[in-house]
Amino acid sequence: MSAKTKIVVFKAKELIYTGIFVLLGILLILLLIFMFAPSKEHKKSTETMEYIEGVYSSPLTLGENELEVEVTVKDNKVNHVALKHLDKSVKTMYPLIEPALGEINKQLPKVKSVDDIQFDDESQYTNTILKQSIKNALKQAQK
């Protein structure tokens, strides 16, 4: 058996480029892992928040009209939502506001959080405004 010694010659330039690409590959893999790994932070959502019982209000401006959204909280849950200062002119200018409020009140016993309320496509904007006003009123009710 003859053992032939082989000599391998590496150019420093090739070693440097290979090292840089390996390092970039490792960094890319780490970046992807950190981006797509589930977060360990748990935000305090509205369903885990505790509310003080009572009636809370939040202003709602529709055009030149100032309304008040009254939210009734009982047993740590939103029981009822009502609009105050709702006159005929507001009902005429915004005809979807009462049906949207009725739909929200109908869904309140079934959902855990205000965020879980589902909207119709035809009154999406109206429901979004009402939902935001309800959330603003609930900020006052937080313990």
N, C-alpha and C positions, 0 to 999 in steps of 0.2 A: 504494500500500500504506500502510495506516495502521497504525501500531504502537500498540496500546493498552497502556498500562502497567497491570498488575494489581497490586494491593497485597494481600498476604496477611497476615492478622493472626493470630498465635498467642498464645494465652493462656499465661501462665507456668505456670499450674496444669496445663494439658494437657502441656506440655513436661516438667515434672517427673515426672508420672505415666508418660509414655511412656518416659522415661529409666530410671526405676525398673524398669518391666516388662521393658525390653530387658536391663538388667543382671541381673535375676533369671533371665531366660531363658538368658543366657550362663552364669550360675553353675549352673543346672540341667543344661545340656548338659555342662559340664565335670565336674560331679559324676557323671553317668551314664557318661562316658568313663572316669573313674578307677575307678569301681566295677566295671565290666564288662570292663575291659582286662585281659589276662592278666598275672599277676604275674611279675616278673623274678627273684624270689627262688627259689632252688632249695633246698628243705630236704634235709638229708642223710637219705635213707631207709635202711631196714634192708638193702635189696639192695646199696647202695653202701658200706655200712659194712664195715669189716674187723674180723674177730674173731681172737682168739688161740686157737689150738687147745687143747682140753682138755675137761674135764667140769665143768660149772657147775651149781649148785643154787639153788633158790628155795623158800622155805616156802609151803605152801598149807594153809590152815585150812578144814576142812569140818566145821562144827558144833564139836564138842569135840575132833576129831581133827586132829592136826598131821601133814601129809604133806610130802614133799620132792619137788619136780619136778627131775629131773636132765636136763640138756641136754648132749648131746655135740656138740662143734663140731670139724669136721675139714675142711681145705681151704677155709677161710673160709665154710663152710656148715653149717647144722644137720643133723646126720646122724641122730640118734636122741633120743627123749624117753622117759624112764621115770619111774615113780612109786616112791618108796621109802617104807617103813613102811605099806604098803597091806595091811591085814589083812582077815579075813572080815567083821568088823563094818562096816568102811567099804564093802566091796564090797556088802554087803546093804543098807546105808542109801543108797548112791549107785550103783545098778546101771548107770548110763550112763557111769561114769567110765572103765572099761576099754575099752569099744567106742569111745568118743570118742578116747581116747589111741591106740588102734590105727588109727583113721581118720586121725589127725594124722600118725602115723608112716608110713602108706601114702602120704600126699600129699607128705611132705617131699622126696623125690627129684625130684618133678615141679615144685615151685614154687621161685621165686627168693627169696621172702621169707616169713616167718611170717604176714605180713598177707595174703598171697594164698591162704591155706588156706580152702576152702569148707566150710560146716557144713550138717548136716541140720537141718531145722526142729525135729525132736523133741528134739534135744540141744543146742540153741543156747546155753542158759545154761551148761551143763557145758563146752562147747567154748570159750566166751568166758573162763571162769575159767582153763582150762588155757592158753589163748593168752596171757593176761595174765601168768601165772606164767612161761611160756617167755620172754616179753619181759623180765621182771624178771631172769631168770637171764642173758639175753644182754647185759644192761647191764654185768654183771661181765666179759664176754668182749670188750668193745669195746677197741680199741687206743687 
